[in-house]
């Protein structure tokens, strides 16, 4: 029990180190880097012990106040990618060596993913575009920067995004890149929708149906876009594809919607962090695997987990 507590403390420190010391990284990327560190430092003698240590690390990261959605999907794919090594080795040390090699290769691919997403999405931004985005998304920000570098002139509206006002941060970063930006109230989405040409958002997770889990308010924005016949584009890396098939908002697991501290209280009175946007409201998903329709996501998930 004492050893487990020590491990828990170490994994927590490593996760926060990845979040704050490695620059602007998502919770999913930080989780994958943390698991890679666990693998590098692990002294297990059996596959079962190693799996148990991985699970301890995952449980610790899920118990922080960061996105459980991207932590879950990133960890699942990382473990799936590296543990294929279990099937084709004779000794555990050889197995662990191959896992480590594959883990580094997996991370390398992920580091290239955001650039691929941005390049694909930026081609859809043309001169004179007016774009609405919700909250703060690293992928959306990079795509807009790519478009600006190509000397495209466009204007951005970004929701304030309660309760943490992350949209204000997004606006500041856009203005630093000399991209005209205006912060709007979350309640003004329908009002501003008739002015814009498209909506671009990120995602904390992409589910099997092709729908997305993202900052609360994304669903509202998507419904308005659909009603006003404006394209709703999602920019996301494939490591955020998660094996989950929610049918509605209540179908989302509570651990995805609420922080650990909130889950100890009456959830009926708590503000959800994310909501679920069904695939019917999504026009296209820009990913490192290419430009996908929502219906193509399930096929890609099958390929990822085969």
C-alpha positions as CSV (number, residue, x, y, z in Angstrom):
1,X,0.0,0.0,0.0
2,X,2.9,2.4,0.8
3,X,4.5,1.6,-2.5
4,X,1.3,2.3,-4.3
5,X,1.0,5.7,-2.6
6,X,4.5,6.5,-3.6
7,X,3.8,5.5,-7.2
8,X,0.6,7.6,-7.2
9,X,2.6,10.7,-6.0
10,X,5.2,10.1,-8.7
11,X,2.7,9.8,-11.5
12,X,0.8,12.9,-10.4
13,X,4.1,14.9,-10.3
14,X,5.0,13.6,-13.8
15,X,1.6,14.4,-15.3
16,X,1.6,18.0,-13.9
17,X,5.2,18.4,-15.1
18,X,4.2,17.4,-18.6
19,X,1.3,19.9,-18.5
20,X,3.2,22.9,-17.3
21,X,6.9,22.4,-18.2
22,X,6.5,21.0,-21.7
23,X,4.7,24.1,-23.0
24,X,1.3,24.2,-24.6
25,X,0.2,20.5,-24.5
26,X,-3.2,18.9,-24.2
27,X,-4.1,16.6,-21.3
28,X,-4.1,13.6,-23.7
29,X,-0.6,14.3,-24.9
30,X,0.6,14.9,-21.3
31,X,-1.0,11.5,-20.3
32,X,0.8,9.7,-23.1
33,X,4.1,11.3,-22.2
34,X,3.5,10.3,-18.6
35,X,2.9,6.6,-19.5
36,X,6.1,6.6,-21.6
37,X,8.0,7.9,-18.5
38,X,6.4,5.1,-16.4
39,X,7.5,2.6,-19.0
40,X,11.1,4.0,-19.0
41,X,11.4,3.9,-15.2
42,X,9.4,0.7,-14.6
43,X,11.2,-2.1,-12.7
44,X,8.4,-4.7,-13.1
45,X,9.4,-8.4,-13.7
46,X,6.2,-9.5,-15.4
47,X,3.6,-8.2,-17.9
48,X,0.9,-8.3,-15.2
49,X,3.0,-6.0,-12.9
50,X,3.6,-3.6,-15.7
51,X,-0.1,-3.5,-16.6
52,X,-1.0,-2.8,-13.0
53,X,1.5,0.1,-12.8
54,X,0.1,1.6,-16.0
55,X,-3.4,1.3,-14.5
56,X,-2.3,3.1,-11.4
57,X,-0.9,5.9,-13.5
58,X,-4.1,6.2,-15.6
59,X,-6.3,6.3,-12.5
60,X,-4.2,9.1,-11.0
61,X,-4.4,11.2,-14.2
62,X,-8.2,10.6,-14.4
63,X,-8.5,11.9,-10.9
64,X,-7.1,15.4,-11.8
65,X,-9.2,18.3,-12.9
66,X,-8.1,18.0,-16.5
67,X,-10.0,16.5,-19.4
68,X,-10.8,12.8,-18.6
69,X,-12.0,12.3,-22.2
70,X,-8.6,13.0,-23.9
71,X,-6.7,11.2,-21.1
72,X,-8.9,8.1,-21.5
73,X,-8.6,8.0,-25.3
74,X,-4.9,8.8,-25.4
75,X,-4.0,6.2,-22.8
76,X,-6.1,3.5,-24.5
77,X,-4.5,4.0,-27.9
78,X,-1.0,4.2,-26.4
79,X,-1.4,0.9,-24.6
80,X,-3.0,-0.7,-27.6
81,X,-0.1,0.4,-29.8
82,X,2.7,-0.7,-27.5
83,X,1.3,-3.9,-26.1
84,X,1.1,-5.6,-29.5
85,X,4.7,-6.4,-28.5
86,X,3.4,-9.0,-26.0
87,X,2.4,-11.3,-28.8
88,X,5.8,-11.7,-30.6
89,X,8.5,-11.8,-27.9
90,X,10.1,-14.6,-25.8
91,X,11.4,-12.7,-22.8
92,X,9.8,-9.9,-20.7
93,X,12.9,-7.6,-21.1
94,X,12.8,-8.0,-24.8
95,X,9.0,-7.3,-24.7
96,X,9.5,-4.1,-22.6
97,X,12.3,-2.9,-25.0
98,X,10.0,-3.2,-28.0
99,X,7.2,-1.5,-26.0
100,X,9.5,1.4,-25.3
101,X,10.6,1.7,-28.9
102,X,7.0,1.6,-30.1
103,X,6.0,4.1,-27.4
104,X,8.5,6.6,-28.7
105,X,7.4,6.0,-32.3
106,X,3.8,6.6,-31.2
107,X,4.7,9.9,-29.5
108,X,6.6,11.0,-32.6
109,X,3.6,10.5,-34.8
110,X,1.4,12.4,-32.3
111,X,3.8,15.4,-32.3
112,X,3.3,15.7,-36.0
113,X,-0.5,15.3,-35.9
114,X,-1.5,18.9,-35.0
115,X,0.5,20.3,-37.9
116,X,-1.3,17.9,-40.3
117,X,-4.7,18.9,-38.9
118,X,-3.9,22.6,-39.2
119,X,-2.7,22.3,-42.8
120,X,-5.8,20.5,-43.9
121,X,-8.2,22.9,-42.1
122,X,-6.4,26.1,-43.1
123,X,-7.2,25.4,-46.8
124,X,-10.9,25.9,-46.0
125,X,-10.3,29.4,-44.8
126,X,-10.5,31.9,-47.7
127,X,-10.1,35.7,-47.9
128,X,-12.9,37.5,-46.4
129,X,-14.1,34.6,-44.2
130,X,-15.8,35.2,-40.9
131,X,-15.3,32.3,-38.5
132,X,-17.0,31.5,-35.2
133,X,-15.1,29.3,-32.7
134,X,-16.0,28.1,-29.3
135,X,-13.7,28.2,-26.2
136,X,-10.0,27.7,-26.9
137,X,-8.6,25.0,-29.2
138,X,-4.9,24.5,-30.0
139,X,-5.8,22.9,-33.4
140,X,-8.1,25.8,-34.4
141,X,-5.5,28.3,-33.3
142,X,-2.8,26.7,-35.3
143,X,-5.0,26.4,-38.4
144,X,-5.9,30.1,-38.3
145,X,-2.2,30.9,-37.9
146,X,-1.4,28.8,-40.9
147,X,-4.1,30.7,-42.9
148,X,-2.7,34.0,-41.7
149,X,0.8,33.0,-42.8
150,X,-0.6,32.4,-46.3
151,X,-1.7,36.1,-46.3
152,X,-5.4,35.2,-46.0
153,X,-7.5,38.0,-44.6
154,X,-10.3,36.8,-42.2
155,X,-12.1,37.7,-39.0
156,X,-12.8,35.5,-36.0
157,X,-15.6,35.5,-33.4
158,X,-14.9,33.5,-30.3
159,X,-17.3,32.7,-27.4
160,X,-16.3,33.8,-24.0
161,X,-16.9,30.2,-22.9
162,X,-18.1,30.1,-19.3
163,X,-17.3,29.2,-16.7
164,X,-13.6,29.6,-17.2
165,X,-13.7,32.3,-19.9
166,X,-11.2,30.4,-22.0
167,X,-12.4,32.2,-25.1
168,X,-10.8,35.4,-23.8
169,X,-7.5,33.6,-23.8
170,X,-8.1,32.3,-27.4
171,X,-8.9,35.9,-28.5
172,X,-5.6,37.2,-27.0
173,X,-3.6,34.5,-28.8
174,X,-5.3,35.3,-32.1
175,X,-4.7,39.0,-31.7
176,X,-1.0,38.3,-30.9
177,X,-0.9,36.6,-34.3
178,X,-2.5,39.7,-35.9
179,X,-5.8,38.0,-36.6
180,X,-8.8,40.2,-36.0
181,X,-10.9,38.7,-33.2
182,X,-14.0,39.6,-31.2
183,X,-15.2,37.9,-28.0
184,X,-18.9,37.3,-27.8
185,X,-21.2,36.1,-25.0
186,X,-22.1,32.4,-25.1
187,X,-25.7,33.5,-25.2
188,X,-25.0,35.5,-28.4
189,X,-24.2,32.5,-30.6
190,X,-27.5,32.5,-32.4
191,X,-27.3,36.3,-32.9
192,X,-23.8,36.2,-34.5
193,X,-24.3,33.0,-36.5
194,X,-26.0,34.8,-39.4
195,X,-22.8,36.9,-39.8
196,X,-20.3,34.0,-40.1
197,X,-19.4,31.7,-42.9
198,X,-18.4,28.7,-40.8
199,X,-17.8,27.3,-37.3
200,X,-14.5,25.7,-36.4
201,X,-14.1,23.9,-33.0
202,X,-11.7,21.5,-31.4
203,X,-12.7,18.3,-29.6
204,X,-11.7,16.7,-26.3
205,X,-12.9,13.4,-27.7
206,X,-14.4,11.9,-30.9
207,X,-16.8,9.0,-30.2
208,X,-17.6,6.0,-32.3
209,X,-20.7,7.6,-33.9
210,X,-18.6,10.4,-35.3
211,X,-20.0,12.8,-32.7
212,X,-17.7,14.8,-30.4
213,X,-17.3,15.5,-26.7
214,X,-16.1,19.1,-26.2
215,X,-16.4,22.1,-24.0
216,X,-20.0,22.7,-22.8
217,X,-21.7,25.0,-25.3
218,X,-20.4,23.2,-28.4
219,X,-23.7,21.4,-28.9
220,X,-25.6,24.7,-28.7
221,X,-23.3,26.2,-31.3
222,X,-23.7,23.1,-33.6
223,X,-27.5,23.2,-33.4
224,X,-27.5,26.9,-34.3
225,X,-25.1,26.3,-37.2
226,X,-27.3,23.5,-38.5
227,X,-30.4,25.5,-38.4
228,X,-28.7,28.4,-40.2
229,X,-27.1,26.1,-42.7
230,X,-23.5,27.0,-41.8
231,X,-20.8,24.3,-41.9
232,X,-19.6,23.0,-38.5
233,X,-16.0,21.8,-38.7
234,X,-14.1,19.9,-36.0
235,X,-10.3,19.9,-35.8
236,X,-8.8,17.0,-33.8
237,X,-6.0,14.5,-33.6
238,X,-6.8,10.8,-34.0
239,X,-5.5,10.0,-30.5
240,X,-8.7,11.6,-29.2
241,X,-10.8,8.9,-30.8
242,X,-12.5,7.2,-27.9
243,X,-14.4,3.9,-27.7
244,X,-17.7,5.3,-26.5
245,X,-21.1,5.5,-28.1
246,X,-23.3,8.0,-26.2
247,X,-26.9,8.4,-27.3
248,X,-27.6,11.6,-25.5
249,X,-26.1,14.0,-22.9
250,X,-27.1,11.8,-20.0
251,X,-25.3,8.9,-21.6
252,X,-21.9,10.5,-21.1
253,X,-20.1,9.1,-18.1
254,X,-20.1,11.4,-15.1
255,X,-16.3,11.2,-14.9
256,X,-16.2,12.9,-18.3
257,X,-18.6,15.7,-17.4
258,X,-17.5,16.6,-13.8
259,X,-14.3,17.1,-11.9
260,X,-13.5,14.7,-9.1
261,X,-14.4,17.3,-6.4
262,X,-17.7,18.0,-8.1
263,X,-18.6,14.3,-8.2
264,X,-18.7,14.2,-4.4
265,X,-21.6,16.7,-4.4
266,X,-25.1,16.7,-5.8
267,X,-24.5,16.4,-9.6
268,X,-27.9,17.9,-10.4
269,X,-26.6,21.2,-9.2
270,X,-23.2,21.0,-10.8
271,X,-22.1,22.7,-14.1
272,X,-21.0,20.1,-16.7
273,X,-17.6,20.7,-18.2
274,X,-18.4,19.1,-21.6
275,X,-21.4,18.2,-23.8
276,X,-22.0,15.8,-26.6
277,X,-22.5,16.9,-30.2
278,X,-24.2,14.2,-32.3
279,X,-22.8,13.5,-35.7
280,X,-25.8,14.9,-37.5
281,X,-24.6,18.4,-36.6
282,X,-21.0,17.9,-37.8
283,X,-20.0,18.7,-41.4
284,X,-16.5,17.4,-41.5
285,X,-13.7,16.4,-39.1
286,X,-10.1,17.5,-40.0
287,X,-7.7,14.9,-38.5
288,X,-4.2,13.7,-39.0
289,X,-5.7,10.7,-40.8
290,X,-7.3,13.0,-43.3
291,X,-10.6,14.8,-43.8
292,X,-13.4,12.6,-42.5
293,X,-17.2,12.6,-42.5
294,X,-18.7,11.6,-39.2
295,X,-19.8,8.3,-40.6
296,X,-16.1,7.4,-41.4
297,X,-15.0,7.7,-37.8
298,X,-16.1,4.2,-36.8
299,X,-14.1,2.7,-39.7
300,X,-11.0,4.6,-38.5
301,X,-11.5,3.5,-34.9
302,X,-11.7,-0.1,-36.0
303,X,-8.3,0.3,-37.8
304,X,-6.8,2.0,-34.8
305,X,-7.7,-0.9,-32.5
306,X,-7.1,-3.8,-34.8
